[in-house]
Amino acid sequence: MTKFDNVLQQLRVEQKQAQATVENLQKAISAIEDLSVSGAGNTAKGTRPKRTMSVAARKRIAEAQRARWARLKKQSPQANARHSKPGSLKISAEGRKRIAAAARARWARVRAQQTERAA
């Protein structure tokens, strides 16, 4: 029986060593996962945390955007003059008729193809 006791004791020692190795591996894996998740700015679920912006920051951003638009409008007055007249983007009656005729022709082709497929 002493041989079996020695073998059993040796197996238990090896089991404890293996358990310690597994625990060390699990610690290393969790440490690496924590680094990769927190390093990218993500939470444990892999989503980014919601970022809130202060009222003052939103106000600064809005004022900066308004200044950019004002600067752009100041640089190109011709582009603004083109759209400043009310009703300057109207289509003539002949143009509307051409567009309507083209649309009717397209729909006629579509309907003809549908009837060919149905037959």
C-alpha positions as CSV (number, residue, x, y, z in Angstrom):
1,M,0.0,0.0,0.0
2,T,2.9,2.4,0.5
3,K,3.5,2.5,-3.2
4,F,0.0,3.6,-3.8
5,D,0.2,6.2,-1.0
6,N,3.3,7.7,-2.6
7,V,1.8,7.8,-6.0
8,L,-1.4,9.4,-4.6
9,Q,0.6,11.9,-2.7
10,Q,2.7,12.8,-5.8
11,L,-0.5,13.1,-7.9
12,R,-2.0,15.5,-5.4
13,V,1.1,17.7,-5.5
14,E,1.0,17.8,-9.3
15,Q,-2.7,18.7,-9.1
16,K,-2.0,21.6,-6.8
17,Q,0.7,22.8,-9.2
18,A,-1.6,22.5,-12.2
19,Q,-4.3,24.4,-10.3
20,A,-1.8,27.2,-9.5
21,T,-0.8,27.4,-13.1
22,V,-4.4,27.6,-14.3
23,E,-5.1,30.4,-11.8
24,N,-2.1,32.3,-13.0
25,L,-3.2,31.9,-16.6
26,Q,-6.7,33.2,-15.7
27,K,-5.2,36.2,-14.0
28,A,-3.0,37.0,-17.0
29,I,-6.0,36.6,-19.4
30,S,-8.2,38.9,-17.3
31,A,-5.5,41.5,-17.0
32,I,-5.0,41.5,-20.8
33,E,-8.8,41.7,-21.3
34,D,-9.0,44.6,-18.9
35,L,-6.2,46.4,-20.8
36,S,-7.8,45.9,-24.2
37,V,-11.3,46.9,-23.1
38,S,-10.3,49.9,-21.0
39,G,-7.6,51.0,-23.4
40,A,-10.1,51.4,-26.3
41,G,-12.5,53.4,-24.1
42,N,-15.1,50.6,-24.0
43,T,-16.9,49.1,-21.2
44,A,-17.0,45.4,-20.3
45,K,-19.8,44.9,-22.8
46,G,-17.7,46.3,-25.6
47,T,-19.8,49.5,-26.0
48,R,-18.5,53.0,-25.4
49,P,-19.7,54.9,-22.4
50,K,-22.1,57.7,-23.0
51,R,-20.3,61.0,-23.1
52,T,-22.0,64.1,-21.8
53,M,-21.1,67.6,-22.8
54,S,-21.5,70.7,-20.7
55,V,-23.8,73.5,-21.7
56,A,-20.8,75.8,-21.9
57,A,-19.0,73.5,-24.3
58,R,-22.0,73.2,-26.5
59,K,-22.3,76.9,-26.6
60,R,-18.6,77.4,-27.6
61,I,-19.0,74.8,-30.4
62,A,-22.2,76.5,-31.7
63,E,-20.6,79.9,-31.6
64,A,-17.5,78.6,-33.5
65,Q,-19.8,77.0,-36.1
66,R,-21.7,80.3,-36.6
67,A,-18.4,82.1,-37.0
68,R,-17.3,79.6,-39.6
69,W,-20.6,80.0,-41.5
70,A,-20.3,83.8,-41.3
71,R,-16.7,83.7,-42.6
72,L,-17.8,81.4,-45.5
73,K,-20.7,83.7,-46.4
74,K,-18.4,86.8,-46.3
75,Q,-16.0,85.1,-48.7
76,S,-18.4,84.3,-51.5
77,P,-21.1,86.9,-52.0
78,Q,-21.9,85.7,-55.5
79,A,-23.0,82.3,-54.3
80,N,-25.3,83.9,-51.8
81,A,-26.7,86.3,-54.3
82,R,-27.8,83.4,-56.6
83,H,-30.2,82.0,-54.0
84,S,-31.2,85.3,-52.3
85,K,-33.9,86.2,-54.9
86,P,-37.2,84.6,-54.0
87,G,-38.5,82.4,-56.8
88,S,-35.2,82.3,-58.7
89,L,-35.2,78.5,-58.9
90,K,-38.5,78.0,-60.9
91,I,-38.8,75.7,-63.9
92,S,-40.4,77.0,-67.0
93,A,-43.7,75.6,-68.3
94,E,-41.9,74.0,-71.3
95,G,-39.3,72.4,-68.9
96,R,-42.1,70.9,-66.8
97,K,-43.8,69.5,-69.9
98,R,-40.6,67.9,-71.0
99,I,-40.0,66.3,-67.6
100,A,-43.6,65.1,-67.4
101,A,-43.4,63.5,-70.9
102,A,-40.2,61.8,-70.0
103,A,-41.8,60.4,-66.8
104,R,-44.8,59.2,-68.7
105,A,-42.5,57.4,-71.2
106,R,-40.5,55.8,-68.4
107,W,-43.7,54.5,-66.7
108,A,-45.0,53.2,-70.0
109,R,-41.8,51.2,-70.5
110,V,-42.1,49.8,-66.9
111,R,-45.7,48.8,-67.5
112,A,-44.8,47.2,-70.8
113,Q,-42.1,45.2,-69.1
114,Q,-44.5,44.1,-66.4
115,T,-47.1,42.9,-68.9
116,E,-44.3,41.0,-70.8
117,R,-43.2,39.3,-67.6
118,A,-46.8,38.4,-66.6
119,A,-47.5,36.8,-69.9
